Amino acid sequence: MGLFSFLKSAGSKILGTKAAENDVTTAANAEALREANNNRKAASLATEVVSHGIYIENLEIKVDDDTATVYGLVKTTADKEKIILILGNVEGIANVDDRVTVTDPEPEATFYTVVKGDTLSKIAKAHYGNAMKYPVIFEANKPMLKDPDLIYPGQVLRIPKID
């Protein structure tokens, strides 16, 4: 799929702050701190992916400041898209570079960024022509969404194709 962009300031706050960087006095220390911070972010992101229960074989995440590159093998395109969204919907991550391989590919979903005033019903009406199709969007975004009423501006959702 490639590189996906997200709103860096929106999403789960699991990556912490840059307060420790204020104490850096040399370029070597700054680079070592940057690398250690990126490694810590990658570990936190991997924990976040695993916590959602989506199976990915050989999961590897590399972080370069606000870009997360994800590698691994999943069974379905839906699983791959959910992993991309889990990573991208984390505060501090602006881009997700998708390097995940899918064994049983299926049609890709559309990604939609929530704006102020959106509801799943409103999004369903816009994409499917029927507000009552909101459960399709809700189910497509589980386990990231736990309640159809709890979406926020800047969040990116999967909008699967339906017949």
Biotite code that builds the C-alpha atoms (Angstrom):
import biotite.structure as struc

atoms = struc.array([
    struc.Atom([0.000, 0.000, 0.000], chain_id="A", res_id=1, res_name="MET", atom_name="CA", element="C"),
    struc.Atom([2.834, 2.458, 0.661], chain_id="A", res_id=2, res_name="GLY", atom_name="CA", element="C"),
    struc.Atom([3.213, 5.490, 2.891], chain_id="A", res_id=3, res_name="LEU", atom_name="CA", element="C"),
    struc.Atom([0.200, 6.771, 4.831], chain_id="A", res_id=4, res_name="PHE", atom_name="CA", element="C"),
    struc.Atom([-0.032, 10.205, 6.459], chain_id="A", res_id=5, res_name="SER", atom_name="CA", element="C"),
    struc.Atom([-1.793, 10.889, 9.747], chain_id="A", res_id=6, res_name="PHE", atom_name="CA", element="C"),
    struc.Atom([-2.432, 13.899, 11.966], chain_id="A", res_id=7, res_name="LEU", atom_name="CA", element="C"),
    struc.Atom([0.635, 13.833, 14.231], chain_id="A", res_id=8, res_name="LYS", atom_name="CA", element="C"),
    struc.Atom([-1.045, 15.643, 17.142], chain_id="A", res_id=9, res_name="SER", atom_name="CA", element="C"),
    struc.Atom([-4.114, 13.363, 17.325], chain_id="A", res_id=10, res_name="ALA", atom_name="CA", element="C"),
    struc.Atom([-4.424, 9.864, 18.718], chain_id="A", res_id=11, res_name="GLY", atom_name="CA", element="C"),
    struc.Atom([-3.393, 7.736, 21.655], chain_id="A", res_id=12, res_name="SER", atom_name="CA", element="C"),
    struc.Atom([-0.776, 9.320, 23.874], chain_id="A", res_id=13, res_name="LYS", atom_name="CA", element="C"),
    struc.Atom([1.510, 6.294, 24.342], chain_id="A", res_id=14, res_name="ILE", atom_name="CA", element="C"),
    struc.Atom([4.838, 7.663, 23.127], chain_id="A", res_id=15, res_name="LEU", atom_name="CA", element="C"),
    struc.Atom([5.630, 10.207, 25.867], chain_id="A", res_id=16, res_name="GLY", atom_name="CA", element="C"),
    struc.Atom([7.333, 13.587, 25.546], chain_id="A", res_id=17, res_name="THR", atom_name="CA", element="C"),
    struc.Atom([10.673, 15.016, 24.491], chain_id="A", res_id=18, res_name="LYS", atom_name="CA", element="C"),
    struc.Atom([11.473, 16.614, 27.884], chain_id="A", res_id=19, res_name="ALA", atom_name="CA", element="C"),
    struc.Atom([14.661, 14.560, 28.312], chain_id="A", res_id=20, res_name="ALA", atom_name="CA", element="C"),
    struc.Atom([16.079, 16.023, 25.079], chain_id="A", res_id=21, res_name="GLU", atom_name="CA", element="C"),
    struc.Atom([16.466, 19.419, 26.778], chain_id="A", res_id=22, res_name="ASN", atom_name="CA", element="C"),
    struc.Atom([19.455, 18.092, 28.763], chain_id="A", res_id=23, res_name="ASP", atom_name="CA", element="C"),
    struc.Atom([21.485, 17.031, 25.710], chain_id="A", res_id=24, res_name="VAL", atom_name="CA", element="C"),
    struc.Atom([24.757, 18.963, 25.391], chain_id="A", res_id=25, res_name="THR", atom_name="CA", element="C"),
    struc.Atom([26.588, 17.328, 22.486], chain_id="A", res_id=26, res_name="THR", atom_name="CA", element="C"),
    struc.Atom([25.646, 16.162, 19.025], chain_id="A", res_id=27, res_name="ALA", atom_name="CA", element="C"),
    struc.Atom([26.754, 12.604, 19.852], chain_id="A", res_id=28, res_name="ALA", atom_name="CA", element="C"),
    struc.Atom([24.517, 12.549, 22.898], chain_id="A", res_id=29, res_name="ASN", atom_name="CA", element="C"),
    struc.Atom([21.671, 14.023, 20.879], chain_id="A", res_id=30, res_name="ALA", atom_name="CA", element="C"),
    struc.Atom([21.967, 11.305, 18.222], chain_id="A", res_id=31, res_name="GLU", atom_name="CA", element="C"),
    struc.Atom([22.197, 8.558, 20.844], chain_id="A", res_id=32, res_name="ALA", atom_name="CA", element="C"),
    struc.Atom([19.166, 9.991, 22.618], chain_id="A", res_id=33, res_name="LEU", atom_name="CA", element="C"),
    struc.Atom([17.250, 10.252, 19.326], chain_id="A", res_id=34, res_name="ARG", atom_name="CA", element="C"),
    struc.Atom([18.025, 6.619, 18.489], chain_id="A", res_id=35, res_name="GLU", atom_name="CA", element="C"),
    struc.Atom([17.092, 5.447, 21.994], chain_id="A", res_id=36, res_name="ALA", atom_name="CA", element="C"),
    struc.Atom([13.858, 7.462, 21.820], chain_id="A", res_id=37, res_name="ASN", atom_name="CA", element="C"),
    struc.Atom([13.003, 5.973, 18.409], chain_id="A", res_id=38, res_name="ASN", atom_name="CA", element="C"),
    struc.Atom([13.687, 2.457, 19.743], chain_id="A", res_id=39, res_name="ASN", atom_name="CA", element="C"),
    struc.Atom([11.448, 3.140, 22.764], chain_id="A", res_id=40, res_name="ARG", atom_name="CA", element="C"),
    struc.Atom([8.697, 4.408, 20.456], chain_id="A", res_id=41, res_name="LYS", atom_name="CA", element="C"),
    struc.Atom([9.020, 1.293, 18.262], chain_id="A", res_id=42, res_name="ALA", atom_name="CA", element="C"),
    struc.Atom([8.692, -0.977, 21.299], chain_id="A", res_id=43, res_name="ALA", atom_name="CA", element="C"),
    struc.Atom([5.634, 0.950, 22.518], chain_id="A", res_id=44, res_name="SER", atom_name="CA", element="C"),
    struc.Atom([4.037, 0.719, 19.069], chain_id="A", res_id=45, res_name="LEU", atom_name="CA", element="C"),
    struc.Atom([4.691, -3.029, 18.851], chain_id="A", res_id=46, res_name="ALA", atom_name="CA", element="C"),
    struc.Atom([3.056, -3.467, 22.263], chain_id="A", res_id=47, res_name="THR", atom_name="CA", element="C"),
    struc.Atom([0.068, -1.442, 21.038], chain_id="A", res_id=48, res_name="GLU", atom_name="CA", element="C"),
    struc.Atom([-0.346, -3.631, 17.930], chain_id="A", res_id=49, res_name="VAL", atom_name="CA", element="C"),
    struc.Atom([-0.103, -6.853, 19.950], chain_id="A", res_id=50, res_name="VAL", atom_name="CA", element="C"),
    struc.Atom([-2.588, -5.537, 22.542], chain_id="A", res_id=51, res_name="SER", atom_name="CA", element="C"),
    struc.Atom([-5.293, -5.310, 19.848], chain_id="A", res_id=52, res_name="HIS", atom_name="CA", element="C"),
    struc.Atom([-5.084, -9.046, 19.208], chain_id="A", res_id=53, res_name="GLY", atom_name="CA", element="C"),
    struc.Atom([-4.339, -8.832, 15.493], chain_id="A", res_id=54, res_name="ILE", atom_name="CA", element="C"),
    struc.Atom([-1.986, -11.653, 14.554], chain_id="A", res_id=55, res_name="TYR", atom_name="CA", element="C"),
    struc.Atom([1.059, -10.565, 12.573], chain_id="A", res_id=56, res_name="ILE", atom_name="CA", element="C"),
    struc.Atom([3.943, -12.931, 12.006], chain_id="A", res_id=57, res_name="GLU", atom_name="CA", element="C"),
    struc.Atom([7.469, -11.510, 12.335], chain_id="A", res_id=58, res_name="ASN", atom_name="CA", element="C"),
    struc.Atom([6.270, -8.082, 13.481], chain_id="A", res_id=59, res_name="LEU", atom_name="CA", element="C"),
    struc.Atom([9.018, -5.485, 13.228], chain_id="A", res_id=60, res_name="GLU", atom_name="CA", element="C"),
    struc.Atom([8.566, -1.763, 13.673], chain_id="A", res_id=61, res_name="ILE", atom_name="CA", element="C"),
    struc.Atom([11.209, 0.875, 13.057], chain_id="A", res_id=62, res_name="LYS", atom_name="CA", element="C"),
    struc.Atom([10.664, 4.498, 14.002], chain_id="A", res_id=63, res_name="VAL", atom_name="CA", element="C"),
    struc.Atom([12.440, 7.502, 12.523], chain_id="A", res_id=64, res_name="ASP", atom_name="CA", element="C"),
    struc.Atom([11.083, 10.506, 14.468], chain_id="A", res_id=65, res_name="ASP", atom_name="CA", element="C"),
    struc.Atom([7.428, 10.728, 13.342], chain_id="A", res_id=66, res_name="ASP", atom_name="CA", element="C"),
    struc.Atom([7.495, 7.890, 10.765], chain_id="A", res_id=67, res_name="THR", atom_name="CA", element="C"),
    struc.Atom([6.835, 4.275, 11.703], chain_id="A", res_id=68, res_name="ALA", atom_name="CA", element="C"),
    struc.Atom([7.822, 1.556, 9.244], chain_id="A", res_id=69, res_name="THR", atom_name="CA", element="C"),
    struc.Atom([6.064, -1.746, 9.854], chain_id="A", res_id=70, res_name="VAL", atom_name="CA", element="C"),
    struc.Atom([7.110, -5.177, 8.564], chain_id="A", res_id=71, res_name="TYR", atom_name="CA", element="C"),
    struc.Atom([5.462, -8.556, 8.962], chain_id="A", res_id=72, res_name="GLY", atom_name="CA", element="C"),
    struc.Atom([3.092, -11.099, 7.488], chain_id="A", res_id=73, res_name="LEU", atom_name="CA", element="C"),
    struc.Atom([-0.690, -11.138, 7.958], chain_id="A", res_id=74, res_name="VAL", atom_name="CA", element="C"),
    struc.Atom([-3.454, -13.250, 6.512], chain_id="A", res_id=75, res_name="LYS", atom_name="CA", element="C"),
    struc.Atom([-5.880, -10.539, 5.341], chain_id="A", res_id=76, res_name="THR", atom_name="CA", element="C"),
    struc.Atom([-5.796, -7.050, 3.898], chain_id="A", res_id=77, res_name="THR", atom_name="CA", element="C"),
    struc.Atom([-8.162, -6.000, 6.694], chain_id="A", res_id=78, res_name="ALA", atom_name="CA", element="C"),
    struc.Atom([-5.589, -7.044, 9.315], chain_id="A", res_id=79, res_name="ASP", atom_name="CA", element="C"),
    struc.Atom([-2.880, -5.085, 7.489], chain_id="A", res_id=80, res_name="LYS", atom_name="CA", element="C"),
    struc.Atom([-5.089, -1.984, 7.303], chain_id="A", res_id=81, res_name="GLU", atom_name="CA", element="C"),
    struc.Atom([-5.970, -2.250, 10.990], chain_id="A", res_id=82, res_name="LYS", atom_name="CA", element="C"),
    struc.Atom([-2.291, -2.410, 11.910], chain_id="A", res_id=83, res_name="ILE", atom_name="CA", element="C"),
    struc.Atom([-1.595, 0.695, 9.815], chain_id="A", res_id=84, res_name="ILE", atom_name="CA", element="C"),
    struc.Atom([-4.435, 2.499, 11.581], chain_id="A", res_id=85, res_name="LEU", atom_name="CA", element="C"),
    struc.Atom([-3.322, 1.355, 15.045], chain_id="A", res_id=86, res_name="ILE", atom_name="CA", element="C"),
    struc.Atom([0.097, 2.869, 14.370], chain_id="A", res_id=87, res_name="LEU", atom_name="CA", element="C"),
    struc.Atom([-1.113, 5.998, 12.617], chain_id="A", res_id=88, res_name="GLY", atom_name="CA", element="C"),
    struc.Atom([-3.705, 6.809, 15.250], chain_id="A", res_id=89, res_name="ASN", atom_name="CA", element="C"),
    struc.Atom([-0.987, 7.324, 17.861], chain_id="A", res_id=90, res_name="VAL", atom_name="CA", element="C"),
    struc.Atom([-0.026, 10.862, 18.811], chain_id="A", res_id=91, res_name="GLU", atom_name="CA", element="C"),
    struc.Atom([3.467, 11.621, 17.512], chain_id="A", res_id=92, res_name="GLY", atom_name="CA", element="C"),
    struc.Atom([3.225, 9.403, 14.428], chain_id="A", res_id=93, res_name="ILE", atom_name="CA", element="C"),
    struc.Atom([2.609, 11.358, 11.215], chain_id="A", res_id=94, res_name="ALA", atom_name="CA", element="C"),
    struc.Atom([3.425, 8.644, 8.658], chain_id="A", res_id=95, res_name="ASN", atom_name="CA", element="C"),
    struc.Atom([3.217, 4.872, 8.480], chain_id="A", res_id=96, res_name="VAL", atom_name="CA", element="C"),
    struc.Atom([5.376, 3.147, 5.881], chain_id="A", res_id=97, res_name="ASP", atom_name="CA", element="C"),
    struc.Atom([3.595, -0.124, 5.119], chain_id="A", res_id=98, res_name="ASP", atom_name="CA", element="C"),
    struc.Atom([5.907, -3.053, 4.388], chain_id="A", res_id=99, res_name="ARG", atom_name="CA", element="C"),
    struc.Atom([3.446, -5.737, 5.547], chain_id="A", res_id=100, res_name="VAL", atom_name="CA", element="C"),
    struc.Atom([2.854, -8.767, 3.305], chain_id="A", res_id=101, res_name="THR", atom_name="CA", element="C"),
    struc.Atom([-0.650, -10.258, 2.981], chain_id="A", res_id=102, res_name="VAL", atom_name="CA", element="C"),
    struc.Atom([-1.116, -13.990, 2.276], chain_id="A", res_id=103, res_name="THR", atom_name="CA", element="C"),
    struc.Atom([-4.823, -13.812, 1.276], chain_id="A", res_id=104, res_name="ASP", atom_name="CA", element="C"),
    struc.Atom([-5.316, -10.364, -0.292], chain_id="A", res_id=105, res_name="PRO", atom_name="CA", element="C"),
    struc.Atom([-8.767, -8.843, -0.691], chain_id="A", res_id=106, res_name="GLU", atom_name="CA", element="C"),
    struc.Atom([-9.996, -5.437, -1.940], chain_id="A", res_id=107, res_name="PRO", atom_name="CA", element="C"),
    struc.Atom([-8.505, -2.551, -0.005], chain_id="A", res_id=108, res_name="GLU", atom_name="CA", element="C"),
    struc.Atom([-10.707, -0.301, 2.114], chain_id="A", res_id=109, res_name="ALA", atom_name="CA", element="C"),
    struc.Atom([-10.821, 3.474, 1.894], chain_id="A", res_id=110, res_name="THR", atom_name="CA", element="C"),
    struc.Atom([-9.253, 5.422, 4.748], chain_id="A", res_id=111, res_name="PHE", atom_name="CA", element="C"),
    struc.Atom([-11.267, 8.349, 6.093], chain_id="A", res_id=112, res_name="TYR", atom_name="CA", element="C"),
    struc.Atom([-10.095, 11.060, 8.504], chain_id="A", res_id=113, res_name="THR", atom_name="CA", element="C"),
    struc.Atom([-12.772, 12.054, 11.019], chain_id="A", res_id=114, res_name="VAL", atom_name="CA", element="C"),
    struc.Atom([-13.649, 15.753, 11.147], chain_id="A", res_id=115, res_name="VAL", atom_name="CA", element="C"),
    struc.Atom([-15.462, 17.733, 13.834], chain_id="A", res_id=116, res_name="LYS", atom_name="CA", element="C"),
    struc.Atom([-19.165, 16.894, 13.830], chain_id="A", res_id=117, res_name="GLY", atom_name="CA", element="C"),
    struc.Atom([-18.744, 13.451, 12.258], chain_id="A", res_id=118, res_name="ASP", atom_name="CA", element="C"),
    struc.Atom([-20.590, 10.397, 13.519], chain_id="A", res_id=119, res_name="THR", atom_name="CA", element="C"),
    struc.Atom([-20.357, 6.874, 12.151], chain_id="A", res_id=120, res_name="LEU", atom_name="CA", element="C"),
    struc.Atom([-23.892, 7.329, 10.792], chain_id="A", res_id=121, res_name="SER", atom_name="CA", element="C"),
    struc.Atom([-22.903, 10.508, 8.967], chain_id="A", res_id=122, res_name="LYS", atom_name="CA", element="C"),
    struc.Atom([-19.808, 8.801, 7.540], chain_id="A", res_id=123, res_name="ILE", atom_name="CA", element="C"),
    struc.Atom([-21.895, 5.761, 6.474], chain_id="A", res_id=124, res_name="ALA", atom_name="CA", element="C"),
    struc.Atom([-24.412, 8.052, 4.756], chain_id="A", res_id=125, res_name="LYS", atom_name="CA", element="C"),
    struc.Atom([-21.595, 9.786, 2.847], chain_id="A", res_id=126, res_name="ALA", atom_name="CA", element="C"),
    struc.Atom([-19.836, 6.558, 1.782], chain_id="A", res_id=127, res_name="HIS", atom_name="CA", element="C"),
    struc.Atom([-22.701, 4.084, 1.436], chain_id="A", res_id=128, res_name="TYR", atom_name="CA", element="C"),
    struc.Atom([-25.736, 6.327, 0.948], chain_id="A", res_id=129, res_name="GLY", atom_name="CA", element="C"),
    struc.Atom([-27.340, 4.833, 4.072], chain_id="A", res_id=130, res_name="ASN", atom_name="CA", element="C"),
    struc.Atom([-26.729, 6.065, 7.620], chain_id="A", res_id=131, res_name="ALA", atom_name="CA", element="C"),
    struc.Atom([-27.918, 2.724, 9.017], chain_id="A", res_id=132, res_name="MET", atom_name="CA", element="C"),
    struc.Atom([-24.805, 1.044, 7.553], chain_id="A", res_id=133, res_name="LYS", atom_name="CA", element="C"),
    struc.Atom([-22.698, 2.560, 10.382], chain_id="A", res_id=134, res_name="TYR", atom_name="CA", element="C"),
    struc.Atom([-22.242, -0.906, 12.011], chain_id="A", res_id=135, res_name="PRO", atom_name="CA", element="C"),
    struc.Atom([-20.218, -1.948, 8.929], chain_id="A", res_id=136, res_name="VAL", atom_name="CA", element="C"),
    struc.Atom([-17.723, 0.833, 9.681], chain_id="A", res_id=137, res_name="ILE", atom_name="CA", element="C"),
    struc.Atom([-17.769, 0.091, 13.395], chain_id="A", res_id=138, res_name="PHE", atom_name="CA", element="C"),
    struc.Atom([-17.053, -3.627, 12.844], chain_id="A", res_id=139, res_name="GLU", atom_name="CA", element="C"),
    struc.Atom([-14.324, -2.823, 10.304], chain_id="A", res_id=140, res_name="ALA", atom_name="CA", element="C"),
    struc.Atom([-12.521, -0.748, 12.925], chain_id="A", res_id=141, res_name="ASN", atom_name="CA", element="C"),
    struc.Atom([-12.691, -3.174, 15.838], chain_id="A", res_id=142, res_name="LYS", atom_name="CA", element="C"),
    struc.Atom([-10.775, -3.605, 18.085], chain_id="A", res_id=143, res_name="PRO", atom_name="CA", element="C"),
    struc.Atom([-9.530, 0.006, 17.723], chain_id="A", res_id=144, res_name="MET", atom_name="CA", element="C"),
    struc.Atom([-13.097, 1.259, 18.253], chain_id="A", res_id=145, res_name="LEU", atom_name="CA", element="C"),
    struc.Atom([-14.822, 0.003, 21.364], chain_id="A", res_id=146, res_name="LYS", atom_name="CA", element="C"),
    struc.Atom([-17.951, 2.190, 21.090], chain_id="A", res_id=147, res_name="ASP", atom_name="CA", element="C"),
    struc.Atom([-19.540, 3.575, 17.894], chain_id="A", res_id=148, res_name="PRO", atom_name="CA", element="C"),
    struc.Atom([-20.075, 6.919, 19.639], chain_id="A", res_id=149, res_name="ASP", atom_name="CA", element="C"),
    struc.Atom([-16.396, 7.391, 20.561], chain_id="A", res_id=150, res_name="LEU", atom_name="CA", element="C"),
    struc.Atom([-14.625, 8.783, 17.507], chain_id="A", res_id=151, res_name="ILE", atom_name="CA", element="C"),
    struc.Atom([-12.573, 11.977, 17.454], chain_id="A", res_id=152, res_name="TYR", atom_name="CA", element="C"),
    struc.Atom([-11.391, 14.539, 14.874], chain_id="A", res_id=153, res_name="PRO", atom_name="CA", element="C"),
    struc.Atom([-8.125, 13.484, 13.268], chain_id="A", res_id=154, res_name="GLY", atom_name="CA", element="C"),
    struc.Atom([-8.774, 9.776, 13.813], chain_id="A", res_id=155, res_name="GLN", atom_name="CA", element="C"),
    struc.Atom([-8.441, 7.694, 10.654], chain_id="A", res_id=156, res_name="VAL", atom_name="CA", element="C"),
    struc.Atom([-10.988, 4.928, 10.032], chain_id="A", res_id=157, res_name="LEU", atom_name="CA", element="C"),
    struc.Atom([-11.291, 2.016, 7.582], chain_id="A", res_id=158, res_name="ARG", atom_name="CA", element="C"),
    struc.Atom([-14.291, 2.263, 5.254], chain_id="A", res_id=159, res_name="ILE", atom_name="CA", element="C"),
    struc.Atom([-14.583, -1.193, 3.657], chain_id="A", res_id=160, res_name="PRO", atom_name="CA", element="C"),
    struc.Atom([-16.117, -1.756, 0.271], chain_id="A", res_id=161, res_name="LYS", atom_name="CA", element="C"),
    struc.Atom([-19.572, -3.346, 0.402], chain_id="A", res_id=162, res_name="ILE", atom_name="CA", element="C"),
    struc.Atom([-21.753, -4.816, -2.323], chain_id="A", res_id=163, res_name="ASP", atom_name="CA", element="C"),
])
